[in-house]
Amino acid sequence: MERPVTRSLLATFIEYAATDRVTAVEWHRFVVQHYQDEHMENARRECARILGGPKRPIPKAELERLYSIADSLRARQGK
């Protein structure tokens, strides 16, 4: 049985995805599904926008944005 996706778990996924270390199964689990939590849903959408296109080097500003999203999710954990 899979663990529920928490803000912290989504943040970890985003960090791994930023360095191209996720599988198609993980991508589907974290990015294709939608979240009731508004902050998680916004993070999911932005992550998909940045990473969802063709494989390409990610500009530094977009990498920093992904890490910022992950930090924000962790800061809101449990709220």
A tleap script that builds the chain and sets N, CA, C and O, in Angstrom:
source leaprc.protein.ff14SB
mol = sequence {
  NMET GLU ARG PRO VAL THR ARG SER LEU LEU
  ALA THR PHE ILE GLU TYR ALA ALA THR ASP
  ARG VAL THR ALA VAL GLU TRP HIE ARG PHE
  VAL VAL GLN HIE TYR GLN ASP GLU HIE MET
  GLU ASN ALA ARG ARG GLU CYS ALA ARG ILE
  LEU GLY GLY PRO LYS ARG PRO ILE PRO LYS
  ALA GLU LEU GLU ARG LEU TYR SER ILE ALA
  ASP SER LEU ARG ALA ARG GLN GLY CLYS
}
set mol.1.N position { 0.843 -1.178 0.000 }
set mol.1.CA position { 0.000 0.000 0.000 }
set mol.1.C position { 0.892 1.246 0.000 }
set mol.1.O position { 1.868 1.327 0.747 }
set mol.2.N position { 0.542 2.205 -0.843 }
set mol.2.CA position { 1.332 3.442 -0.934 }
set mol.2.C position { 1.004 4.389 0.212 }
set mol.2.O position { -0.127 4.455 0.692 }
set mol.3.N position { 2.028 5.115 0.629 }
set mol.3.CA position { 1.812 6.158 1.641 }
set mol.3.C position { 1.014 7.286 1.009 }
set mol.3.O position { 1.132 7.533 -0.191 }
set mol.4.N position { 0.203 7.972 1.806 }
set mol.4.CA position { -0.492 9.139 1.262 }
set mol.4.C position { 0.537 10.209 0.893 }
set mol.4.O position { 1.590 10.320 1.522 }
set mol.5.N position { 0.220 10.980 -0.120 }
set mol.5.CA position { 1.128 12.041 -0.541 }
set mol.5.C position { 0.926 13.239 0.388 }
set mol.5.O position { -0.140 13.854 0.417 }
set mol.6.N position { 1.964 13.547 1.132 }
set mol.6.CA position { 1.960 14.700 2.030 }
set mol.6.C position { 2.704 15.845 1.351 }
set mol.6.O position { 3.301 15.665 0.290 }
set mol.7.N position { 2.665 16.992 1.953 }
set mol.7.CA position { 3.420 18.132 1.415 }
set mol.7.C position { 4.914 17.826 1.385 }
set mol.7.O position { 5.601 18.157 0.419 }
set mol.8.N position { 5.411 17.194 2.442 }
set mol.8.CA position { 6.828 16.858 2.508 }
set mol.8.C position { 7.218 15.851 1.426 }
set mol.8.O position { 8.273 15.985 0.805 }
set mol.9.N position { 6.383 14.857 1.200 }
set mol.9.CA position { 6.662 13.854 0.174 }
set mol.9.C position { 6.622 14.479 -1.221 }
set mol.9.O position { 7.457 14.156 -2.066 }
set mol.10.N position { 5.667 15.361 -1.466 }
set mol.10.CA position { 5.606 16.065 -2.746 }
set mol.10.C position { 6.848 16.941 -2.926 }
set mol.10.O position { 7.391 17.024 -4.028 }
set mol.11.N position { 7.295 17.583 -1.867 }
set mol.11.CA position { 8.503 18.412 -1.928 }
set mol.11.C position { 9.716 17.568 -2.316 }
set mol.11.O position { 10.524 17.986 -3.145 }
set mol.12.N position { 9.842 16.395 -1.725 }
set mol.12.CA position { 10.955 15.507 -2.061 }
set mol.12.C position { 10.878 15.076 -3.515 }
set mol.12.O position { 11.894 15.046 -4.209 }
set mol.13.N position { 9.689 14.745 -3.978 }
set mol.13.CA position { 9.519 14.386 -5.392 }
set mol.13.C position { 9.986 15.531 -6.291 }
set mol.13.O position { 10.705 15.295 -7.262 }
set mol.14.N position { 9.590 16.754 -5.985 }
set mol.14.CA position { 9.963 17.914 -6.810 }
set mol.14.C position { 11.479 18.063 -6.863 }
set mol.14.O position { 12.039 18.332 -7.926 }
set mol.15.N position { 12.138 17.892 -5.739 }
set mol.15.CA position { 13.607 17.990 -5.720 }
set mol.15.C position { 14.245 16.903 -6.591 }
set mol.15.O position { 15.194 17.176 -7.326 }
set mol.16.N position { 13.736 15.694 -6.510 }
set mol.16.CA position { 14.267 14.615 -7.359 }
set mol.16.C position { 13.952 14.878 -8.827 }
set mol.16.O position { 14.804 14.661 -9.689 }
set mol.17.N position { 12.756 15.335 -9.119 }
set mol.17.CA position { 12.369 15.611 -10.506 }
set mol.17.C position { 13.227 16.724 -11.098 }
set mol.17.O position { 13.538 16.705 -12.289 }
set mol.18.N position { 13.606 17.684 -10.277 }
set mol.18.CA position { 14.434 18.800 -10.751 }
set mol.18.C position { 15.787 18.321 -11.252 }
set mol.18.O position { 16.409 18.972 -12.092 }
set mol.19.N position { 16.244 17.180 -10.738 }
set mol.19.CA position { 17.532 16.623 -11.159 }
set mol.19.C position { 17.340 15.366 -12.004 }
set mol.19.O position { 18.255 14.555 -12.148 }
set mol.20.N position { 16.125 15.217 -12.565 }
set mol.20.CA position { 15.806 14.127 -13.492 }
set mol.20.C position { 16.057 12.749 -12.884 }
set mol.20.O position { 16.631 11.867 -13.522 }
set mol.21.N position { 15.611 12.582 -11.623 }
set mol.21.CA position { 15.799 11.301 -10.935 }
set mol.21.C position { 14.461 10.687 -10.523 }
set mol.21.O position { 14.338 10.162 -9.417 }
set mol.22.N position { 13.461 10.747 -11.400 }
set mol.22.CA position { 12.166 10.132 -11.102 }
set mol.22.C position { 11.767 9.211 -12.247 }
set mol.22.O position { 12.165 9.406 -13.396 }
set mol.23.N position { 10.981 8.216 -11.911 }
set mol.23.CA position { 10.489 7.268 -12.904 }
set mol.23.C position { 9.139 7.741 -13.442 }
set mol.23.O position { 8.533 8.673 -12.912 }
set mol.24.N position { 8.690 7.088 -14.489 }
set mol.24.CA position { 7.361 7.395 -15.045 }
set mol.24.C position { 6.271 7.096 -14.021 }
set mol.24.O position { 5.276 7.816 -13.945 }
set mol.25.N position { 6.453 6.046 -13.242 }
set mol.25.CA position { 5.471 5.698 -12.202 }
set mol.25.C position { 5.405 6.801 -11.148 }
set mol.25.O position { 4.318 7.198 -10.730 }
set mol.26.N position { 6.562 7.295 -10.722 }
set mol.26.CA position { 6.587 8.386 -9.737 }
set mol.26.C position { 5.967 9.653 -10.326 }
set mol.26.O position { 5.210 10.347 -9.647 }
set mol.27.N position { 6.282 9.951 -11.567 }
set mol.27.CA position { 5.707 11.135 -12.229 }
set mol.27.C position { 4.186 11.037 -12.207 }
set mol.27.O position { 3.499 12.003 -11.875 }
set mol.28.N position { 3.671 9.874 -12.559 }
set mol.28.CA position { 2.222 9.687 -12.579 }
set mol.28.C position { 1.635 9.831 -11.180 }
set mol.28.O position { 0.590 10.458 -11.004 }
set mol.29.N position { 2.297 9.260 -10.198 }
set mol.29.CA position { 1.788 9.319 -8.821 }
set mol.29.C position { 1.717 10.749 -8.291 }
set mol.29.O position { 0.749 11.116 -7.626 }
set mol.30.N position { 2.728 11.551 -8.578 }
set mol.30.CA position { 2.797 12.875 -7.974 }
set mol.30.C position { 2.263 14.005 -8.852 }
set mol.30.O position { 1.730 14.985 -8.333 }
set mol.31.N position { 2.396 13.886 -10.162 }
set mol.31.CA position { 2.055 15.016 -11.037 }
set mol.31.C position { 0.734 14.825 -11.758 }
set mol.31.O position { 0.027 15.803 -12.002 }
set mol.32.N position { 0.385 13.614 -12.102 }
set mol.32.CA position { -0.852 13.404 -12.854 }
set mol.32.C position { -2.071 13.500 -11.948 }
set mol.32.O position { -3.118 14.000 -12.360 }
set mol.33.N position { -1.937 13.024 -10.721 }
set mol.33.CA position { -3.084 13.118 -9.811 }
set mol.33.C position { -3.286 14.570 -9.365 }
set mol.33.O position { -2.370 15.388 -9.439 }
set mol.34.N position { -4.489 14.868 -8.905 }
set mol.34.CA position { -4.802 16.206 -8.406 }
set mol.34.C position { -4.984 16.136 -6.899 }
set mol.34.O position { -5.316 15.087 -6.348 }
set mol.35.N position { -4.760 17.279 -6.235 }
set mol.35.CA position { -4.799 17.335 -4.771 }
set mol.35.C position { -5.917 18.255 -4.297 }
set mol.35.O position { -6.198 19.280 -4.918 }
set mol.36.N position { -6.545 17.880 -3.199 }
set mol.36.CA position { -7.566 18.723 -2.574 }
set mol.36.C position { -6.927 19.934 -1.907 }
set mol.36.O position { -7.532 21.004 -1.844 }
set mol.37.N position { -5.702 19.763 -1.410 }
set mol.37.CA position { -4.953 20.834 -0.757 }
set mol.37.C position { -4.532 21.854 -1.821 }
set mol.37.O position { -3.803 21.519 -2.755 }
set mol.38.N position { -4.989 23.082 -1.677 }
set mol.38.CA position { -4.738 24.116 -2.690 }
set mol.38.C position { -3.247 24.383 -2.908 }
set mol.38.O position { -2.807 24.555 -4.044 }
set mol.39.N position { -2.476 24.418 -1.831 }
set mol.39.CA position { -1.042 24.688 -1.953 }
set mol.39.C position { -0.342 23.551 -2.715 }
set mol.39.O position { 0.514 23.798 -3.564 }
set mol.40.N position { -0.715 22.312 -2.401 }
set mol.40.CA position { -0.132 21.170 -3.109 }
set mol.40.C position { -0.540 21.167 -4.578 }
set mol.40.O position { 0.277 20.860 -5.446 }
set mol.41.N position { -1.770 21.500 -4.859 }
set mol.41.CA position { -2.248 21.533 -6.244 }
set mol.41.C position { -1.522 22.616 -7.039 }
set mol.41.O position { -1.142 22.385 -8.187 }
set mol.42.N position { -1.327 23.781 -6.451 }
set mol.42.CA position { -0.579 24.844 -7.137 }
set mol.42.C position { 0.864 24.413 -7.396 }
set mol.42.O position { 1.413 24.679 -8.466 }
set mol.43.N position { 1.474 23.751 -6.419 }
set mol.43.CA position { 2.846 23.256 -6.575 }
set mol.43.C position { 2.904 22.211 -7.683 }
set mol.43.O position { 3.824 22.225 -8.502 }
set mol.44.N position { 1.940 21.316 -7.714 }
set mol.44.CA position { 1.886 20.275 -8.734 }
set mol.44.C position { 1.788 20.890 -10.134 }
set mol.44.O position { 2.500 20.482 -11.051 }
set mol.45.N position { 0.899 21.873 -10.285 }
set mol.45.CA position { 0.721 22.518 -11.589 }
set mol.45.C position { 1.990 23.217 -12.051 }
set mol.45.O position { 2.381 23.095 -13.212 }
set mol.46.N position { 2.631 23.943 -11.155 }
set mol.46.CA position { 3.839 24.667 -11.542 }
set mol.46.C position { 4.977 23.705 -11.870 }
set mol.46.O position { 5.731 23.930 -12.817 }
set mol.47.N position { 5.100 22.641 -11.094 }
set mol.47.CA position { 6.110 21.623 -11.368 }
set mol.47.C position { 5.863 21.019 -12.756 }
set mol.47.O position { 6.804 20.858 -13.533 }
set mol.48.N position { 4.628 20.691 -13.067 }
set mol.48.CA position { 4.299 20.125 -14.380 }
set mol.48.C position { 4.621 21.108 -15.494 }
set mol.48.O position { 5.109 20.710 -16.552 }
set mol.49.N position { 4.353 22.380 -15.268 }
set mol.49.CA position { 4.636 23.398 -16.274 }
set mol.49.C position { 6.140 23.482 -16.544 }
set mol.49.O position { 6.564 23.562 -17.697 }
set mol.50.N position { 6.927 23.464 -15.496 }
set mol.50.CA position { 8.378 23.603 -15.650 }
set mol.50.C position { 9.003 22.329 -16.220 }
set mol.50.O position { 9.878 22.398 -17.083 }
set mol.51.N position { 8.559 21.177 -15.742 }
set mol.51.CA position { 9.219 19.914 -16.093 }
set mol.51.C position { 8.500 19.094 -17.160 }
set mol.51.O position { 9.064 18.135 -17.687 }
set mol.52.N position { 7.271 19.459 -17.480 }
set mol.52.CA position { 6.444 18.606 -18.321 }
set mol.52.C position { 6.738 18.606 -19.801 }
set mol.52.O position { 6.193 17.777 -20.530 }
set mol.53.N position { 7.572 19.498 -20.270 }
set mol.53.CA position { 7.854 19.563 -21.698 }
set mol.53.C position { 8.924 18.589 -22.114 }
set mol.53.O position { 9.280 17.678 -21.365 }
set mol.54.N position { 9.436 18.784 -23.312 }
set mol.54.CA position { 10.494 17.899 -23.799 }
set mol.54.C position { 11.717 17.967 -22.884 }
set mol.54.O position { 11.991 18.986 -22.250 }
set mol.55.N position { 12.433 16.860 -22.838 }
set mol.55.CA position { 13.653 16.826 -22.015 }
set mol.55.C position { 14.601 17.906 -22.511 }
set mol.55.O position { 14.974 17.942 -23.684 }
set mol.56.N position { 14.972 18.760 -21.618 }
set mol.56.CA position { 15.873 19.859 -21.951 }
set mol.56.C position { 16.573 20.283 -20.674 }
set mol.56.O position { 16.086 20.014 -19.576 }
set mol.57.N position { 17.708 20.942 -20.812 }
set mol.57.CA position { 18.317 21.483 -19.593 }
set mol.57.C position { 17.356 22.509 -18.971 }
set mol.57.O position { 16.750 23.319 -19.673 }
set mol.58.N position { 17.237 22.454 -17.678 }
set mol.58.CA position { 16.339 23.388 -16.987 }
set mol.58.C position { 17.145 24.633 -16.623 }
set mol.58.O position { 18.179 24.533 -15.963 }
set mol.59.N position { 16.674 25.806 -17.052 }
set mol.59.CA position { 17.389 27.033 -16.696 }
set mol.59.C position { 17.502 27.194 -15.181 }
set mol.59.O position { 16.636 26.749 -14.428 }
set mol.60.N position { 18.567 27.824 -14.760 }
set mol.60.CA position { 18.848 28.003 -13.328 }
set mol.60.C position { 17.674 28.654 -12.599 }
set mol.60.O position { 17.339 28.240 -11.489 }
set mol.61.N position { 17.054 29.649 -13.192 }
set mol.61.CA position { 15.936 30.325 -12.530 }
set mol.61.C position { 14.775 29.364 -12.284 }
set mol.61.O position { 14.117 29.439 -11.247 }
set mol.62.N position { 14.522 28.462 -13.232 }
set mol.62.CA position { 13.438 27.496 -13.050 }
set mol.62.C position { 13.810 26.435 -12.014 }
set mol.62.O position { 12.954 25.993 -11.247 }
set mol.63.N position { 15.082 26.025 -11.987 }
set mol.63.CA position { 15.534 25.100 -10.932 }
set mol.63.C position { 15.352 25.729 -9.558 }
set mol.63.O position { 14.863 25.089 -8.627 }
set mol.64.N position { 15.751 26.990 -9.444 }
set mol.64.CA position { 15.598 27.691 -8.167 }
set mol.64.C position { 14.128 27.789 -7.784 }
set mol.64.O position { 13.788 27.694 -6.605 }
set mol.65.N position { 13.253 27.978 -8.769 }
set mol.65.CA position { 11.814 28.047 -8.507 }
set mol.65.C position { 11.310 26.704 -7.981 }
set mol.65.O position { 10.516 26.664 -7.041 }
set mol.66.N position { 11.767 25.611 -8.581 }
set mol.66.CA position { 11.355 24.287 -8.104 }
set mol.66.C position { 11.790 24.066 -6.653 }
set mol.66.O position { 11.010 23.579 -5.835 }
set mol.67.N position { 13.026 24.424 -6.341 }
set mol.67.CA position { 13.502 24.262 -4.960 }
set mol.67.C position { 12.737 25.182 -4.003 }
set mol.67.O position { 12.502 24.819 -2.850 }
set mol.68.N position { 12.358 26.345 -4.466 }
set mol.68.CA position { 11.562 27.262 -3.654 }
set mol.68.C position { 10.177 26.673 -3.371 }
set mol.68.O position { 9.659 26.788 -2.261 }
set mol.69.N position { 9.592 26.050 -4.378 }
set mol.69.CA position { 8.284 25.401 -4.200 }
set mol.69.C position { 8.406 24.291 -3.156 }
set mol.69.O position { 7.561 24.174 -2.269 }
set mol.70.N position { 9.457 23.480 -3.264 }
set mol.70.CA position { 9.675 22.392 -2.304 }
set mol.70.C position { 9.840 22.950 -0.886 }
set mol.70.O position { 9.264 22.418 0.063 }
set mol.71.N position { 10.619 24.009 -0.746 }
set mol.71.CA position { 10.812 24.631 0.572 }
set mol.71.C position { 9.489 25.138 1.138 }
set mol.71.O position { 9.211 24.977 2.326 }
set mol.72.N position { 8.683 25.746 0.286 }
set mol.72.CA position { 7.396 26.270 0.710 }
set mol.72.C position { 6.463 25.156 1.174 }
set mol.72.O position { 5.756 25.309 2.170 }
set mol.73.N position { 6.461 24.041 0.456 }
set mol.73.CA position { 5.623 22.908 0.872 }
set mol.73.C position { 6.047 22.401 2.249 }
set mol.73.O position { 5.199 22.105 3.091 }
set mol.74.N position { 7.343 22.301 2.478 }
set mol.74.CA position { 7.828 21.825 3.785 }
set mol.74.C position { 7.498 22.830 4.895 }
set mol.74.O position { 7.164 22.438 6.013 }
set mol.75.N position { 7.593 24.107 4.584 }
set mol.75.CA position { 7.292 25.127 5.597 }
set mol.75.C position { 5.818 25.083 6.012 }
set mol.75.O position { 5.475 25.462 7.132 }
set mol.76.N position { 4.960 24.627 5.119 }
set mol.76.CA position { 3.520 24.564 5.392 }
set mol.76.C position { 3.082 23.184 5.869 }
set mol.76.O position { 1.891 22.961 6.089 }
set mol.77.N position { 4.031 22.245 6.036 }
set mol.77.CA position { 3.684 20.892 6.458 }
set mol.77.C position { 2.886 20.942 7.765 }
set mol.77.O position { 3.289 21.587 8.733 }
set mol.78.N position { 1.773 20.261 7.768 }
set mol.78.CA position { 0.965 20.183 8.973 }
set mol.78.C position { 0.031 21.363 9.197 }
set mol.78.O position { -0.685 21.409 10.197 }
set mol.79.N position { 0.034 22.318 8.270 }
set mol.79.CA position { -0.865 23.476 8.448 }
set mol.79.C position { -2.179 23.238 7.777 }
set mol.79.O position { -3.059 24.098 7.820 }
savepdb mol mol.pdb
quit
